[in-house]
Amino acid sequence: MRTPADLKKEIESRLRSYLSRDKTGIRHEILNLFVKIKSLTIHDVHEKIRRQYEATYQSVASMVGIIASKIGILRVIRTKDNGSTTYELKEQYKEMVVRLIGSC
């Protein structure tokens, strides 16, 4: 069984790899949004990203989905009222994200 330290190292490795393939800077910018703003929907992220980058709604949704599921640093909150999904950066990974987006 993995220790919390092992898990954190694995997540950092995945995040480094993900960011190393960021040729345009969009992945860095999406992570930066989650650092600055506590809760975001895909629509919110797309609205903020499309001002700087040519990105479709689907491509933004895909990137957020990868960050949430494969990397595992976002908390997914589904509301029962209107069926929207909100994403939040998990607090224990905030420092790591800030360090990695600043150093890459």
C-alpha positions as CSV (number, residue, x, y, z in Angstrom):
1,M,0.0,0.0,0.0
2,R,1.2,3.5,-0.8
3,T,2.0,6.0,1.8
4,P,0.7,9.6,1.5
5,A,4.2,10.7,0.6
6,D,4.5,8.1,-2.1
7,L,1.1,9.2,-3.5
8,K,2.1,12.9,-3.5
9,K,5.4,12.0,-5.4
10,E,3.4,10.1,-8.0
11,I,1.0,13.0,-8.5
12,E,3.9,15.4,-8.8
13,S,5.5,13.2,-11.4
14,R,2.2,13.0,-13.4
15,L,1.8,16.7,-13.2
16,R,5.4,17.4,-14.3
17,S,4.9,15.1,-17.3
18,Y,1.6,16.7,-18.2
19,L,3.0,20.2,-18.0
20,S,6.1,19.3,-20.0
21,R,3.9,18.6,-23.0
22,D,2.3,22.1,-22.8
23,K,3.6,23.8,-25.9
24,T,1.2,26.8,-25.8
25,G,0.9,27.5,-22.1
26,I,-2.8,26.7,-21.9
27,R,-2.3,23.9,-19.3
28,H,-0.3,26.3,-17.1
29,E,-3.0,28.9,-17.4
30,I,-5.8,26.5,-16.6
31,L,-4.0,25.4,-13.4
32,N,-3.3,29.0,-12.6
33,L,-7.0,29.7,-12.7
34,F,-7.6,27.0,-10.2
35,V,-5.0,28.4,-7.9
36,K,-6.5,31.9,-8.1
37,I,-10.2,31.0,-8.1
38,K,-11.6,28.5,-5.7
39,S,-14.4,26.9,-7.7
40,L,-14.8,26.8,-11.4
41,T,-17.1,25.1,-13.9
42,I,-15.9,24.1,-17.4
43,H,-17.9,27.0,-18.7
44,D,-16.0,29.4,-16.4
45,V,-12.7,28.0,-17.4
46,H,-13.5,28.2,-21.1
47,E,-14.7,31.8,-20.9
48,K,-11.5,32.9,-19.2
49,I,-9.2,30.8,-21.5
50,R,-10.7,31.7,-24.8
51,R,-9.7,35.3,-24.3
52,Q,-6.0,34.3,-24.7
53,Y,-6.1,31.0,-26.5
54,E,-8.0,29.4,-29.4
55,A,-9.5,26.6,-27.5
56,T,-12.8,24.8,-28.0
57,Y,-15.1,24.1,-25.1
58,Q,-14.5,20.4,-25.6
59,S,-10.7,20.8,-25.5
60,V,-11.0,22.7,-22.2
61,A,-13.3,20.1,-20.8
62,S,-10.9,17.4,-21.8
63,M,-7.9,19.2,-20.1
64,V,-9.9,19.8,-16.9
65,G,-11.1,16.1,-17.0
66,I,-7.5,14.9,-17.2
67,I,-6.4,17.1,-14.4
68,A,-9.2,15.9,-12.2
69,S,-9.2,12.2,-13.1
70,K,-5.7,11.1,-14.2
71,I,-3.6,13.5,-12.2
72,G,-6.1,13.7,-9.3
73,I,-5.6,17.2,-8.0
74,L,-9.1,18.5,-8.5
75,R,-12.2,17.8,-6.4
76,V,-15.3,17.2,-8.5
77,I,-18.5,18.6,-7.0
78,R,-21.8,17.8,-8.8
79,T,-24.9,19.7,-7.8
80,K,-28.3,18.1,-7.7
81,D,-30.1,21.3,-8.4
82,N,-29.1,22.1,-12.0
83,G,-26.8,19.2,-12.7
84,S,-23.7,21.4,-13.2
85,T,-20.3,20.2,-12.1
86,T,-17.8,22.4,-10.3
87,Y,-14.1,21.7,-9.9
88,E,-11.8,22.8,-7.1
89,L,-8.1,22.4,-6.6
90,K,-7.5,20.1,-3.6
91,E,-5.9,22.2,-0.8
92,Q,-3.1,19.7,-0.2
93,Y,-1.8,20.1,-3.8
94,K,-2.0,23.9,-4.1
95,E,1.6,24.5,-3.0
96,M,2.9,21.9,-5.4
97,V,0.9,23.3,-8.3
98,V,2.1,26.9,-7.6
99,R,5.7,25.6,-7.5
100,L,5.4,23.6,-10.7
101,I,3.6,26.2,-12.8
102,G,6.1,28.7,-11.7
103,S,9.1,26.6,-12.5
104,C,8.1,25.2,-15.9
